[in-house]
Amino acid sequence: MNDARESIFAQHAQRHPLADATRRLIDEIRSTEAPDAVLKETLSAVEKAIALLAPHRGQGGFAQALLADGAAAFESESDPMVFFANSPFIGRGNPLALPVEFSVRDGVVHGRGIFTGPYCGPPNFVHGGVIAGVFDELLGTVNVVHEQGAMTGTLTVRYRQPTPLFEEIRMEGHQAGVDGRKVFAEGTMWHGDTLLAEAEGIFIRLPDEVRNQIFGNGQGLG
């Protein structure tokens, strides 16, 4: 990684503790039974924090990849958690991101996470839409790792067992082939030795002229 890239990543990392604290705040708000006085005091503190940050709001476009050139800038040794720092699913700098960590070993994307109260669907289990979103991110990351960043065409999820809250969940995603502009990826989700869900994705690589028309210089794919 060159010095300019390292500087960008290091600067962005300074907001990670704040994003992490905000995720913990969201979890506390979801679960709290605090009295009105405590809720009002907390609201006041949050509004003060918003007022402190608001004058420094950045301008410009939005992309889940930290670098403007998006998927094209991903290097094989890159940590997807660093590269996709603004991702709504794994971005360490995004307070809405899920409690999930991705890593890459031998071209396979591995994930681990413990889903907390804010992600509840059925009682004591994770919402199915959250599971689908995680799979979309997992398989999309697989594509980028293999230099095949593409747009989601179809995502098929088969739910085998409910996914429990407050338990370690692991994931695995791998490439399943390329056919012209179509890119195929597959993934699984596990609780211990129990298969919870599996997914297949078909992703579409856009022609350069279409990508540039939509995104401008192709930024943010993946």
C-alpha positions as CSV (number, residue, x, y, z in Angstrom):
1,M,0.0,0.0,0.0
2,N,1.5,3.4,-1.0
3,D,1.9,6.3,1.4
4,A,-1.1,8.3,0.0
5,R,-3.4,5.3,0.6
6,E,-2.1,4.7,4.1
7,S,-2.7,8.4,4.9
8,I,-6.3,8.2,3.8
9,F,-7.0,5.0,5.7
10,A,-5.3,6.3,8.9
11,Q,-7.2,9.6,8.8
12,H,-10.5,7.8,8.4
13,A,-9.6,5.4,11.3
14,Q,-9.8,8.3,13.7
15,R,-13.6,8.2,13.5
16,H,-13.8,4.5,14.2
17,P,-14.0,4.8,18.1
18,L,-16.9,7.3,17.7
19,A,-18.7,5.0,15.3
20,D,-18.2,2.1,17.6
21,A,-19.6,4.1,20.6
22,T,-22.6,5.1,18.5
23,R,-23.3,1.5,17.8
24,R,-23.2,0.8,21.5
25,L,-25.6,3.7,22.1
26,I,-28.0,2.3,19.5
27,D,-27.9,-1.0,21.3
28,E,-28.6,0.6,24.7
29,I,-31.5,2.7,23.3
30,R,-33.0,-0.4,21.8
31,S,-32.9,-2.3,25.1
32,T,-33.3,0.5,27.7
33,E,-36.0,0.7,30.4
34,A,-34.6,3.9,31.8
35,P,-37.0,6.4,33.4
36,D,-38.1,9.6,31.6
37,A,-35.5,11.8,33.4
38,V,-32.6,9.6,32.1
39,L,-34.1,9.5,28.6
40,K,-34.3,13.3,28.5
41,E,-30.8,13.7,29.8
42,T,-29.5,11.3,27.2
43,L,-31.4,13.1,24.4
44,S,-29.8,16.3,25.5
45,A,-26.4,14.8,25.4
46,V,-27.0,13.3,21.9
47,E,-28.3,16.6,20.5
48,K,-25.2,18.4,21.9
49,A,-23.0,15.8,20.1
50,I,-24.9,16.4,16.8
51,A,-24.5,20.1,17.2
52,L,-20.7,19.6,17.7
53,L,-20.3,17.6,14.6
54,A,-22.7,19.3,12.2
55,P,-20.5,22.2,11.2
56,H,-17.9,19.7,10.0
57,R,-20.1,17.7,7.7
58,G,-18.2,16.6,4.6
59,Q,-19.3,17.5,1.1
60,G,-19.2,15.4,-2.0
61,G,-20.3,12.0,-3.1
62,F,-20.9,8.9,-1.1
63,A,-19.3,5.4,-1.6
64,Q,-18.9,2.5,0.7
65,A,-15.3,2.1,-0.5
66,L,-13.0,4.6,1.1
67,L,-11.1,5.5,-2.0
68,A,-12.8,7.3,-4.9
69,D,-11.8,4.8,-7.5
70,G,-13.7,2.1,-5.7
71,A,-13.2,-1.6,-6.5
72,A,-10.4,-0.9,-9.0
73,A,-8.2,0.3,-6.1
74,F,-8.6,-2.9,-4.0
75,E,-5.3,-4.7,-3.6
76,S,-5.1,-8.5,-3.0
77,E,-3.6,-8.0,0.4
78,S,-6.1,-5.4,1.5
79,D,-8.3,-5.9,4.5
80,P,-11.9,-5.5,3.3
81,M,-12.8,-4.0,6.7
82,V,-10.4,-1.2,6.0
83,F,-11.1,-0.7,2.3
84,F,-15.0,-0.7,2.7
85,A,-14.7,1.6,5.7
86,N,-18.1,3.3,4.9
87,S,-20.1,0.1,4.2
88,P,-23.5,-0.1,5.9
89,F,-22.7,-3.7,6.8
90,I,-19.0,-3.9,7.7
91,G,-17.8,-0.3,7.7
92,R,-15.8,0.5,10.9
93,G,-16.5,4.2,10.2
94,N,-20.2,3.7,9.7
95,P,-22.2,3.7,13.0
96,L,-25.0,1.8,11.2
97,A,-22.8,-1.1,10.3
98,L,-23.5,-4.5,11.7
99,P,-21.4,-6.2,14.3
100,V,-19.7,-8.3,11.6
101,E,-16.0,-8.7,10.7
102,F,-14.7,-10.0,7.3
103,S,-11.3,-11.3,6.5
104,V,-9.8,-12.9,3.4
105,R,-7.8,-16.2,3.3
106,D,-6.7,-17.8,0.0
107,G,-9.5,-16.0,-1.9
108,V,-12.2,-17.0,0.5
109,V,-14.0,-14.4,2.5
110,H,-14.6,-15.4,6.1
111,G,-17.0,-13.5,8.5
112,R,-17.8,-13.6,12.1
113,G,-20.3,-11.6,14.2
114,I,-22.6,-11.5,17.2
115,F,-26.0,-10.0,16.3
116,T,-27.5,-7.9,19.2
117,G,-31.0,-6.6,20.0
118,P,-31.3,-4.0,17.2
119,Y,-31.2,-6.8,14.6
120,C,-34.0,-8.9,16.1
121,G,-36.8,-10.2,13.9
122,P,-38.6,-13.2,15.4
123,P,-38.2,-13.4,19.2
124,N,-34.6,-14.1,20.1
125,F,-33.5,-14.5,16.4
126,V,-32.0,-12.3,13.7
127,H,-34.3,-10.6,11.2
128,G,-34.2,-12.4,7.8
129,G,-33.7,-9.2,5.9
130,V,-30.5,-8.6,7.9
131,I,-29.3,-12.0,6.9
132,A,-29.9,-11.3,3.3
133,G,-28.1,-8.0,3.5
134,V,-25.0,-9.6,5.1
135,F,-25.0,-12.2,2.3
136,D,-25.1,-9.5,-0.3
137,E,-22.1,-7.8,1.3
138,L,-20.3,-11.1,1.8
139,L,-20.7,-12.2,-1.9
140,G,-20.0,-8.7,-3.2
141,T,-16.7,-8.7,-1.2
142,V,-15.8,-12.1,-2.8
143,N,-16.2,-10.5,-6.2
144,V,-14.0,-7.5,-5.3
145,V,-11.3,-9.8,-3.9
146,H,-11.2,-11.6,-7.2
147,E,-11.1,-8.2,-9.1
148,Q,-14.7,-8.8,-10.4
149,G,-16.5,-6.0,-8.6
150,A,-20.1,-6.0,-9.9
151,M,-23.7,-5.0,-9.2
152,T,-26.1,-7.4,-7.6
153,G,-28.4,-8.9,-10.2
154,T,-30.2,-11.6,-8.2
155,L,-29.6,-12.9,-4.6
156,T,-31.1,-16.2,-3.6
157,V,-31.1,-17.0,0.1
158,R,-32.3,-20.3,1.6
159,Y,-33.0,-20.1,5.3
160,R,-32.3,-23.5,6.9
161,Q,-32.5,-22.6,10.6
162,P,-33.3,-19.3,12.5
163,T,-30.2,-17.3,13.3
164,P,-29.9,-16.8,17.1
165,L,-29.1,-13.4,18.7
166,F,-26.1,-13.0,21.1
167,E,-24.3,-16.1,19.7
168,E,-21.2,-16.1,17.5
169,I,-22.2,-16.6,13.9
170,R,-19.6,-17.4,11.2
171,M,-19.9,-17.0,7.4
172,E,-17.9,-18.1,4.4
173,G,-18.1,-16.8,0.8
174,H,-16.3,-18.0,-2.4
175,Q,-16.3,-17.4,-6.1
176,A,-18.5,-19.7,-8.2
177,G,-17.6,-18.7,-11.7
178,V,-17.6,-16.0,-14.4
179,D,-19.6,-16.0,-17.6
180,G,-19.1,-12.9,-19.7
181,R,-20.4,-10.0,-17.6
182,K,-22.1,-12.3,-15.1
183,V,-20.2,-13.1,-11.9
184,F,-21.3,-15.9,-9.6
185,A,-20.6,-16.2,-5.9
186,E,-21.9,-18.5,-3.1
187,G,-21.9,-18.3,0.7
188,T,-23.0,-20.0,3.9
189,M,-23.8,-19.0,7.5
190,W,-23.2,-21.2,10.5
191,H,-23.8,-21.4,14.2
192,G,-21.3,-23.9,15.4
193,D,-21.8,-26.9,13.2
194,T,-25.4,-25.9,12.3
195,L,-26.0,-24.5,8.8
196,L,-28.3,-21.5,9.2
197,A,-28.6,-20.2,5.7
198,E,-26.9,-20.3,2.3
199,A,-26.9,-17.9,-0.6
200,E,-26.2,-17.7,-4.3
201,G,-25.6,-14.4,-6.1
202,I,-25.5,-13.5,-9.7
203,F,-23.7,-10.1,-10.2
204,I,-23.4,-8.0,-13.3
205,R,-20.3,-6.2,-14.4
206,L,-21.3,-3.0,-16.1
207,P,-19.6,-1.9,-19.3
208,D,-17.3,1.0,-18.7
209,E,-19.5,3.6,-20.4
210,V,-22.5,2.6,-18.4
211,R,-20.6,2.5,-15.1
212,N,-19.1,5.9,-15.7
213,Q,-22.6,7.3,-16.7
214,I,-24.1,6.0,-13.4
215,F,-21.3,6.5,-10.9
216,G,-18.9,8.9,-12.5
217,N,-15.4,7.4,-13.1
218,G,-16.7,4.1,-11.8
219,Q,-16.4,4.9,-8.1
220,G,-17.9,2.9,-5.3
221,L,-18.5,-0.4,-7.0
222,G,-18.4,-3.4,-4.8
